[in-house]
Amino acid sequence: MTIEDYLKNKDSRYATVAMTDTNGLLRGQMVSIKSLAGIASDGMGMAPVTLALDPTDVIGTIPGISDDTADFHDDPLLIDPATVRRLPWSKPGHDLLVLSNYTGDTAKLCPRSLLQRVLGRAADAGYQPRYGLELEYTLFNETDLTARAKGYRNLHTATLHNSHDLLIYQVQQTDWYESVSQMCEHLRINLAKMHEEIGGGFMEACIAAGEGLEPADQLVLLKNFLRVLAARQDKCITYMPRWSETADSQSIHIHVSLKNNDGESVFHDQRNDHGMSTTFRHFIGGLQKHLGDLSLLFLPTVNSYRRFAEGTFAPPGLTWGYENRTTCFRAVGHSPASMRVENRLPGADTNPYLTVAATVAAGIDGIINKTEPCEETQGNGYTQGGGPDFARSMPEAIERLGASDFAKDWLSDEFIQAYTATRQSQLDAFAAKVPDVELERYFDLG
């Protein structure tokens, strides 16, 4: 289906035009079929302050956008006709969904536009990234209301026990898995696999590898509509990297391979150790060199840093190894078609456009500058040191991103200023709160 087909259909009444905010949430408006005809050619206005909102619509600070100088004007959103989908549960004539991104000056702050620019720069350097994404989440036999009423404690997860790939639980939850599959068909999400992960109710859904904006578009749709599906079944889910002290950490893993402009793999060379080409080594070197300074894009919330508790499968540092899940960058594959790197740093709370853009930018820069990686980690990476490190706290992450000339070059100075400002707003808001654990420990005898 195309927008033109939808406009010509006499039964069409409304369509939804959506964009992705800084947090990875879809925001948009339902527009009449008559309005859609104009939007398709001229775009649709939306206030850039949308990019300053946190998930609960608390307005963070972006200089000139949401501070005391702001006028809260609209800037144009340009729809992407290639992203047309059907909303899964809407009636025909009300079910068209199309994605968009900001143009003009606001494009520098727009996550989807940012990834588009990074992919264009990679192409200019002679490379075409191909990537897939793995999303971890926890499903609860709770509604949003019952979870809130319990203070988000003592929640009933969808499965009782830890259940990594346990077929008993996968079959038990057939209705959920089949509902996810059916939803993805409507949304044109190329879902490669689903399975139980470590922990009660802990699951993973994987987007098949592709090129351009499409895999990131699909993961944004999956993250948003999994929540909708859960609510429709009187369930709820969370992407918090660590939602309780006993839960394992939740993440998004990015698998990236690289081709030249002739479509040939540049990561494989069977003459070298593990079949890894020199170009592949330099890509990993770029990740090690730059991802520490880009930590805030991979660890964007105050909860992100709780993921690295001892005993979880979170990365120990910016280490790398071949077929080694105890490192941050896992080299995978045995052939030109399969050779890739898995970036295990991003939390499940990240924006897919930003994490893919940061990963590709760092790796391509490593190739351009022939950056050698540190020594390969062999064996259990959790028991070894070595290699550079990512930011271990939000203040450190904000400071490092704000000072990174690399980030300003590849992602734009305007984006870095805006993004760090919104994260500082989040940090300041949480710093003013008195958490339950402080009351429990210090109220009576502190």
VEXTORKE-685288 format. One record per residue (C-alpha): x, y, z; residue number from 0. Coordinates in steps of 0.05 Angstrom, whole numbers, plus 5000, padded with zeros to 4 digits. Layout:
BEGIN
+------+------+------+-----+
|   xx |   yy |   zz |   n |
+------+------+------+-----+
|    X |    Y |    Z | NUM |
...
+------+------+------+-----+
***
This chain:
BEGIN
+------+------+------+-----+
|   xx |   yy |   zz |   n |
+------+------+------+-----+
| 5000 | 5000 | 5000 |   0 |
| 5023 | 5071 | 4985 |   1 |
| 4998 | 5138 | 5008 |   2 |
| 4971 | 5150 | 4938 |   3 |
| 4931 | 5086 | 4942 |   4 |
| 4903 | 5106 | 5010 |   5 |
| 4885 | 5175 | 4985 |   6 |
| 4848 | 5146 | 4925 |   7 |
| 4809 | 5096 | 4967 |   8 |
| 4738 | 5124 | 4977 |   9 |
| 4734 | 5089 | 5045 |  10 |
| 4795 | 5124 | 5074 |  11 |
| 4779 | 5174 | 5129 |  12 |
| 4840 | 5186 | 5173 |  13 |
| 4914 | 5171 | 5178 |  14 |
| 4966 | 5176 | 5233 |  15 |
| 5030 | 5216 | 5222 |  16 |
| 5083 | 5199 | 5274 |  17 |
| 5153 | 5221 | 5293 |  18 |
| 5202 | 5193 | 5344 |  19 |
| 5223 | 5235 | 5403 |  20 |
| 5290 | 5235 | 5438 |  21 |
| 5269 | 5178 | 5484 |  22 |
| 5246 | 5133 | 5427 |  23 |
| 5172 | 5145 | 5438 |  24 |
| 5127 | 5155 | 5378 |  25 |
| 5087 | 5219 | 5379 |  26 |
| 5040 | 5242 | 5325 |  27 |
| 4971 | 5263 | 5304 |  28 |
| 4911 | 5231 | 5270 |  29 |
| 4896 | 5273 | 5208 |  30 |
| 4837 | 5273 | 5159 |  31 |
| 4846 | 5244 | 5090 |  32 |
| 4839 | 5315 | 5062 |  33 |
| 4895 | 5340 | 5108 |  34 |
| 4939 | 5281 | 5090 |  35 |
| 4939 | 5302 | 5017 |  36 |
| 4971 | 5369 | 5036 |  37 |
| 5018 | 5338 | 5087 |  38 |
| 5043 | 5288 | 5036 |  39 |
| 5069 | 5346 | 4993 |  40 |
| 5084 | 5401 | 5043 |  41 |
| 5096 | 5367 | 5110 |  42 |
| 5063 | 5377 | 5178 |  43 |
| 5080 | 5425 | 5234 |  44 |
| 5101 | 5402 | 5304 |  45 |
| 5135 | 5441 | 5359 |  46 |
| 5209 | 5423 | 5369 |  47 |
| 5195 | 5425 | 5444 |  48 |
| 5170 | 5354 | 5433 |  49 |
| 5244 | 5334 | 5433 |  50 |
| 5251 | 5363 | 5503 |  51 |
| 5197 | 5319 | 5534 |  52 |
| 5212 | 5260 | 5578 |  53 |
| 5166 | 5198 | 5575 |  54 |
| 5117 | 5230 | 5624 |  55 |
| 5118 | 5297 | 5588 |  56 |
| 5161 | 5333 | 5638 |  57 |
| 5195 | 5387 | 5596 |  58 |
| 5271 | 5384 | 5599 |  59 |
| 5314 | 5443 | 5582 |  60 |
| 5339 | 5454 | 5511 |  61 |
| 5369 | 5523 | 5500 |  62 |
| 5325 | 5563 | 5453 |  63 |
| 5273 | 5508 | 5449 |  64 |
| 5244 | 5500 | 5519 |  65 |
| 5279 | 5552 | 5562 |  66 |
| 5259 | 5624 | 5579 |  67 |
| 5275 | 5647 | 5508 |  68 |
| 5230 | 5596 | 5473 |  69 |
| 5169 | 5615 | 5433 |  70 |
| 5144 | 5543 | 5424 |  71 |
| 5136 | 5549 | 5349 |  72 |
| 5123 | 5493 | 5300 |  73 |
| 5175 | 5467 | 5251 |  74 |
| 5158 | 5422 | 5192 |  75 |
| 5157 | 5346 | 5195 |  76 |
| 5170 | 5312 | 5128 |  77 |
| 5136 | 5245 | 5120 |  78 |
| 5175 | 5186 | 5091 |  79 |
| 5129 | 5150 | 5041 |  80 |
| 5171 | 5086 | 5047 |  81 |
| 5149 | 5078 | 5119 |  82 |
| 5074 | 5069 | 5106 |  83 |
| 5043 | 5015 | 5151 |  84 |
| 4976 | 4990 | 5176 |  85 |
| 4957 | 5002 | 5248 |  86 |
| 4944 | 4933 | 5276 |  87 |
| 4877 | 4944 | 5311 |  88 |
| 4846 | 5002 | 5273 |  89 |
| 4789 | 4995 | 5224 |  90 |
| 4802 | 5000 | 5149 |  91 |
| 4801 | 5073 | 5129 |  92 |
| 4830 | 5094 | 5196 |  93 |
| 4891 | 5050 | 5197 |  94 |
| 4947 | 5083 | 5156 |  95 |
| 5010 | 5099 | 5195 |  96 |
| 5069 | 5137 | 5166 |  97 |
| 5134 | 5159 | 5199 |  98 |
| 5165 | 5228 | 5192 |  99 |
| 5224 | 5269 | 5215 | 100 |
| 5240 | 5342 | 5225 | 101 |
| 5270 | 5384 | 5170 | 102 |
| 5306 | 5451 | 5172 | 103 |
| 5345 | 5471 | 5234 | 104 |
| 5308 | 5422 | 5279 | 105 |
| 5333 | 5364 | 5236 | 106 |
| 5399 | 5372 | 5274 | 107 |
| 5363 | 5352 | 5338 | 108 |
| 5318 | 5298 | 5308 | 109 |
| 5340 | 5226 | 5322 | 110 |
| 5315 | 5197 | 5256 | 111 |
| 5346 | 5254 | 5216 | 112 |
| 5411 | 5245 | 5254 | 113 |
| 5416 | 5171 | 5236 | 114 |
| 5401 | 5189 | 5163 | 115 |
| 5460 | 5238 | 5163 | 116 |
| 5508 | 5187 | 5194 | 117 |
| 5489 | 5133 | 5144 | 118 |
| 5499 | 5184 | 5088 | 119 |
| 5568 | 5201 | 5115 | 120 |
| 5586 | 5127 | 5119 | 121 |
| 5565 | 5120 | 5046 | 122 |
| 5608 | 5179 | 5027 | 123 |
| 5667 | 5142 | 5060 | 124 |
| 5651 | 5081 | 5016 | 125 |
| 5613 | 5037 | 5065 | 126 |
| 5542 | 5010 | 5073 | 127 |
| 5524 | 4986 | 5143 | 128 |
| 5478 | 4928 | 5152 | 129 |
| 5450 | 4918 | 5222 | 130 |
| 5399 | 4881 | 5264 | 131 |
| 5374 | 4895 | 5334 | 132 |
| 5356 | 4852 | 5394 | 133 |
| 5306 | 4880 | 5445 | 134 |
| 5300 | 4854 | 5516 | 135 |
| 5238 | 4868 | 5559 | 136 |
| 5199 | 4840 | 5618 | 137 |
| 5126 | 4821 | 5612 | 138 |
| 5081 | 4825 | 5674 | 139 |
| 5013 | 4796 | 5691 | 140 |
| 4996 | 4865 | 5717 | 141 |
| 4962 | 4925 | 5686 | 142 |
| 4994 | 4993 | 5688 | 143 |
| 4945 | 5011 | 5744 | 144 |
| 4958 | 4950 | 5788 | 145 |
| 5033 | 4958 | 5780 | 146 |
| 5027 | 5031 | 5803 | 147 |
| 4981 | 5012 | 5861 | 148 |
| 5035 | 4964 | 5885 | 149 |
| 5088 | 5017 | 5880 | 150 |
| 5121 | 4975 | 5826 | 151 |
| 5142 | 4924 | 5879 | 152 |
| 5123 | 4850 | 5886 | 153 |
| 5098 | 4847 | 5815 | 154 |
| 5075 | 4783 | 5781 | 155 |
| 5120 | 4769 | 5722 | 156 |
| 5091 | 4730 | 5664 | 157 |
| 5132 | 4669 | 5684 | 158 |
| 5150 | 4648 | 5754 | 159 |
| 5222 | 4625 | 5747 | 160 |
| 5284 | 4642 | 5707 | 161 |
| 5272 | 4611 | 5640 | 162 |
| 5326 | 4621 | 5587 | 163 |
| 5299 | 4588 | 5523 | 164 |
| 5255 | 4543 | 5566 | 165 |
| 5205 | 4512 | 5519 | 166 |
| 5154 | 4500 | 5574 | 167 |
| 5145 | 4574 | 5583 | 168 |
| 5147 | 4591 | 5509 | 169 |
| 5091 | 4542 | 5495 | 170 |
| 5053 | 4565 | 5557 | 171 |
| 5055 | 4636 | 5529 | 172 |
| 5035 | 4617 | 5458 | 173 |
| 4979 | 4669 | 5457 | 174 |
| 5029 | 4725 | 5472 | 175 |
| 5080 | 4702 | 5420 | 176 |
| 5027 | 4693 | 5366 | 177 |
| 4998 | 4761 | 5382 | 178 |
| 5066 | 4794 | 5375 | 179 |
| 5077 | 4758 | 5309 | 180 |
| 5009 | 4780 | 5282 | 181 |
| 5021 | 4852 | 5304 | 182 |
| 5089 | 4853 | 5270 | 183 |
| 5058 | 4830 | 5204 | 184 |
| 5012 | 4890 | 5203 | 185 |
| 5069 | 4937 | 5221 | 186 |
| 5118 | 4907 | 5170 | 187 |
| 5167 | 4889 | 5225 | 188 |
| 5215 | 4835 | 5202 | 189 |
| 5216 | 4795 | 5266 | 190 |
| 5271 | 4743 | 5262 | 191 |
| 5261 | 4708 | 5328 | 192 |
| 5231 | 4711 | 5398 | 193 |
| 5249 | 4673 | 5461 | 194 |
| 5251 | 4671 | 5537 | 195 |
| 5310 | 4705 | 5569 | 196 |
| 5342 | 4703 | 5638 | 197 |
| 5291 | 4720 | 5693 | 198 |
| 5217 | 4714 | 5705 | 199 |
| 5177 | 4745 | 5648 | 200 |
| 5243 | 4766 | 5614 | 201 |
| 5239 | 4761 | 5538 | 202 |
| 5276 | 4779 | 5475 | 203 |
| 5251 | 4798 | 5405 | 204 |
| 5300 | 4806 | 5348 | 205 |
| 5295 | 4850 | 5286 | 206 |
| 5327 | 4818 | 5224 | 207 |
| 5387 | 4853 | 5194 | 208 |
| 5374 | 4905 | 5141 | 209 |
| 5401 | 4970 | 5113 | 210 |
| 5384 | 5044 | 5117 | 211 |
| 5334 | 5069 | 5168 | 212 |
| 5289 | 5009 | 5163 | 213 |
| 5315 | 4965 | 5220 | 214 |
| 5316 | 5024 | 5268 | 215 |
| 5246 | 5044 | 5245 | 216 |
| 5223 | 4973 | 5259 | 217 |
| 5252 | 4972 | 5329 | 218 |
| 5220 | 5038 | 5347 | 219 |
| 5153 | 5010 | 5323 | 220 |
| 5164 | 4945 | 5361 | 221 |
| 5182 | 4981 | 5427 | 222 |
| 5121 | 5025 | 5424 | 223 |
| 5070 | 4975 | 5400 | 224 |
| 5092 | 4919 | 5448 | 225 |
| 5068 | 4966 | 5502 | 226 |
| 5001 | 4975 | 5467 | 227 |
| 4993 | 4900 | 5456 | 228 |
| 5007 | 4886 | 5530 | 229 |
| 4956 | 4938 | 5552 | 230 |
| 4904 | 4909 | 5506 | 231 |
| 4915 | 4842 | 5541 | 232 |
| 4912 | 4871 | 5612 | 233 |
| 4987 | 4863 | 5618 | 234 |
| 5046 | 4911 | 5620 | 235 |
| 5119 | 4911 | 5602 | 236 |
| 5181 | 4949 | 5621 | 237 |
| 5245 | 4967 | 5586 | 238 |
| 5279 | 4993 | 5648 | 239 |
| 5351 | 4968 | 5647 | 240 |
| 5342 | 4945 | 5720 | 241 |
| 5271 | 4947 | 5746 | 242 |
| 5287 | 4912 | 5812 | 243 |
| 5347 | 4892 | 5853 | 244 |
| 5335 | 4818 | 5836 | 245 |
| 5323 | 4826 | 5761 | 246 |
| 5377 | 4816 | 5709 | 247 |
| 5396 | 4875 | 5666 | 248 |
| 5357 | 4891 | 5602 | 249 |
| 5391 | 4916 | 5539 | 250 |
| 5388 | 4927 | 5464 | 251 |
| 5443 | 4892 | 5425 | 252 |
| 5463 | 4919 | 5357 | 253 |
| 5494 | 4872 | 5305 | 254 |
| 5532 | 4910 | 5251 | 255 |
| 5566 | 4886 | 5188 | 256 |
| 5595 | 4928 | 5133 | 257 |
| 5598 | 4925 | 5057 | 258 |
| 5634 | 4969 | 5008 | 259 |
| 5595 | 5007 | 4955 | 260 |
| 5601 | 4946 | 4909 | 261 |
| 5563 | 4904 | 4959 | 262 |
| 5623 | 4864 | 4982 | 263 |
| 5637 | 4847 | 5055 | 264 |
| 5696 | 4885 | 5085 | 265 |
| 5696 | 4850 | 5152 | 266 |
| 5719 | 4782 | 5130 | 267 |
| 5790 | 4759 | 5112 | 268 |
| 5802 | 4685 | 5122 | 269 |
| 5878 | 4696 | 5122 | 270 |
| 5873 | 4731 | 5191 | 271 |
| 5856 | 4706 | 5260 | 272 |
| 5782 | 4689 | 5266 | 273 |
| 5773 | 4709 | 5194 | 274 |
| 5772 | 4783 | 5216 | 275 |
| 5796 | 4834 | 5165 | 276 |
| 5840 | 4893 | 5184 | 277 |
| 5781 | 4937 | 5168 | 278 |
| 5740 | 4899 | 5219 | 279 |
| 5794 | 4908 | 5271 | 280 |
| 5795 | 4982 | 5258 | 281 |
| 5719 | 4986 | 5264 | 282 |
| 5725 | 4954 | 5333 | 283 |
| 5782 | 5002 | 5349 | 284 |
| 5736 | 5060 | 5334 | 285 |
| 5683 | 5032 | 5380 | 286 |
| 5733 | 5026 | 5436 | 287 |
| 5761 | 5095 | 5424 | 288 |
| 5695 | 5134 | 5421 | 289 |
| 5638 | 5097 | 5455 | 290 |
| 5662 | 5117 | 5525 | 291 |
| 5651 | 5190 | 5507 | 292 |
| 5584 | 5171 | 5475 | 293 |
| 5560 | 5133 | 5537 | 294 |
| 5501 | 5179 | 5548 | 295 |
| 5470 | 5156 | 5483 | 296 |
| 5473 | 5084 | 5505 | 297 |
| 5458 | 5097 | 5579 | 298 |
| 5407 | 5154 | 5575 | 299 |
| 5369 | 5151 | 5641 | 300 |
| 5385 | 5152 | 5715 | 301 |
| 5365 | 5078 | 5717 | 302 |
| 5413 | 5059 | 5661 | 303 |
| 5473 | 5056 | 5708 | 304 |
| 5440 | 5006 | 5755 | 305 |
| 5446 | 4954 | 5700 | 306 |
| 5520 | 4942 | 5714 | 307 |
| 5510 | 4908 | 5781 | 308 |
| 5553 | 4848 | 5796 | 309 |
| 5523 | 4783 | 5770 | 310 |
| 5486 | 4811 | 5710 | 311 |
| 5506 | 4801 | 5637 | 312 |
| 5521 | 4875 | 5627 | 313 |
| 5589 | 4891 | 5595 | 314 |
| 5649 | 4896 | 5642 | 315 |
| 5681 | 4952 | 5601 | 316 |
| 5695 | 4969 | 5528 | 317 |
| 5729 | 4902 | 5516 | 318 |
| 5724 | 4858 | 5454 | 319 |
| 5730 | 4784 | 5439 | 320 |
| 5713 | 4733 | 5386 | 321 |
| 5648 | 4696 | 5402 | 322 |
| 5654 | 4722 | 5474 | 323 |
| 5590 | 4747 | 5508 | 324 |
| 5630 | 4770 | 5569 | 325 |
| 5657 | 4828 | 5528 | 326 |
| 5623 | 4892 | 5504 | 327 |
| 5640 | 4882 | 5431 | 328 |
| 5630 | 4810 | 5409 | 329 |
| 5659 | 4792 | 5341 | 330 |
| 5614 | 4740 | 5309 | 331 |
| 5615 | 4699 | 5244 | 332 |
| 5654 | 4652 | 5200 | 333 |
| 5640 | 4677 | 5130 | 334 |
| 5634 | 4742 | 5090 | 335 |
| 5558 | 4740 | 5099 | 336 |
| 5559 | 4727 | 5174 | 337 |
| 5619 | 4767 | 5200 | 338 |
| 5595 | 4823 | 5245 | 339 |
| 5604 | 4857 | 5312 | 340 |
| 5553 | 4857 | 5367 | 341 |
| 5551 | 4921 | 5409 | 342 |
| 5525 | 4899 | 5478 | 343 |
| 5530 | 4968 | 5512 | 344 |
| 5461 | 4999 | 5499 | 345 |
| 5407 | 4991 | 5551 | 346 |
| 5335 | 4972 | 5533 | 347 |
| 5316 | 5044 | 5549 | 348 |
| 5355 | 5073 | 5490 | 349 |
| 5332 | 5106 | 5426 | 350 |
| 5349 | 5059 | 5368 | 351 |
| 5364 | 5116 | 5320 | 352 |
| 5415 | 5146 | 5367 | 353 |
| 5449 | 5081 | 5387 | 354 |
| 5456 | 5057 | 5315 | 355 |
| 5482 | 5126 | 5293 | 356 |
| 5534 | 5128 | 5349 | 357 |
| 5557 | 5056 | 5335 | 358 |
| 5564 | 5067 | 5260 | 359 |
| 5598 | 5135 | 5268 | 360 |
| 5650 | 5108 | 5317 | 361 |
| 5665 | 5047 | 5275 | 362 |
| 5672 | 5085 | 5210 | 363 |
| 5717 | 5136 | 5243 | 364 |
| 5760 | 5078 | 5267 | 365 |
| 5767 | 5053 | 5196 | 366 |
| 5784 | 5121 | 5168 | 367 |
| 5837 | 5133 | 5221 | 368 |
| 5862 | 5060 | 5223 | 369 |
| 5849 | 5056 | 5298 | 370 |
| 5877 | 4992 | 5328 | 371 |
| 5835 | 4958 | 5382 | 372 |
| 5862 | 4936 | 5449 | 373 |
| 5884 | 4865 | 5459 | 374 |
| 5829 | 4814 | 5451 | 375 |
| 5796 | 4787 | 5515 | 376 |
| 5799 | 4712 | 5519 | 377 |
| 5761 | 4673 | 5572 | 378 |
| 5714 | 4706 | 5622 | 379 |
| 5717 | 4781 | 5612 | 380 |
| 5683 | 4794 | 5679 | 381 |
| 5744 | 4770 | 5716 | 382 |
| 5794 | 4810 | 5675 | 383 |
| 5812 | 4883 | 5668 | 384 |
| 5839 | 4919 | 5607 | 385 |
| 5812 | 4965 | 5554 | 386 |
| 5779 | 5033 | 5560 | 387 |
| 5715 | 5043 | 5600 | 388 |
| 5647 | 5074 | 5590 | 389 |
| 5618 | 5126 | 5637 | 390 |
| 5598 | 5095 | 5703 | 391 |
| 5551 | 5151 | 5725 | 392 |
| 5504 | 5200 | 5691 | 393 |
| 5544 | 5262 | 5711 | 394 |
| 5606 | 5231 | 5680 | 395 |
| 5568 | 5212 | 5617 | 396 |
| 5539 | 5282 | 5609 | 397 |
| 5608 | 5314 | 5618 | 398 |
| 5642 | 5266 | 5569 | 399 |
| 5591 | 5274 | 5514 | 400 |
| 5589 | 5350 | 5521 | 401 |
| 5665 | 5353 | 5514 | 402 |
| 5671 | 5305 | 5455 | 403 |
| 5695 | 5338 | 5391 | 404 |
| 5681 | 5272 | 5355 | 405 |
| 5608 | 5273 | 5377 | 406 |
| 5600 | 5346 | 5355 | 407 |
| 5631 | 5330 | 5288 | 408 |
| 5589 | 5268 | 5271 | 409 |
| 5525 | 5283 | 5309 | 410 |
| 5526 | 5360 | 5308 | 411 |
| 5543 | 5410 | 5362 | 412 |
| 5470 | 5430 | 5365 | 413 |
| 5447 | 5359 | 5381 | 414 |
| 5500 | 5349 | 5434 | 415 |
| 5481 | 5414 | 5469 | 416 |
| 5407 | 5397 | 5467 | 417 |
| 5414 | 5324 | 5488 | 418 |
| 5461 | 5337 | 5546 | 419 |
| 5416 | 5393 | 5570 | 420 |
| 5355 | 5347 | 5573 | 421 |
| 5394 | 5293 | 5609 | 422 |
| 5420 | 5345 | 5659 | 423 |
| 5347 | 5365 | 5671 | 424 |
| 5331 | 5292 | 5686 | 425 |
| 5390 | 5284 | 5732 | 426 |
| 5372 | 5348 | 5770 | 427 |
| 5300 | 5326 | 5779 | 428 |
| 5319 | 5259 | 5808 | 429 |
| 5373 | 5288 | 5852 | 430 |
| 5319 | 5329 | 5887 | 431 |
| 5279 | 5266 | 5905 | 432 |
| 5283 | 5228 | 5970 | 433 |
| 5284 | 5154 | 5951 | 434 |
| 5250 | 5100 | 5993 | 435 |
| 5316 | 5067 | 6010 | 436 |
| 5339 | 5130 | 6045 | 437 |
| 5275 | 5134 | 6086 | 438 |
| 5281 | 5060 | 6105 | 439 |
| 5353 | 5068 | 6127 | 440 |
| 5357 | 5137 | 6159 | 441 |
| 5287 | 5160 | 6181 | 442 |
| 5287 | 5128 | 6250 | 443 |
| 5361 | 5124 | 6268 | 444 |
| 5399 | 5164 | 6216 | 445 |
+------+------+------+-----+
***
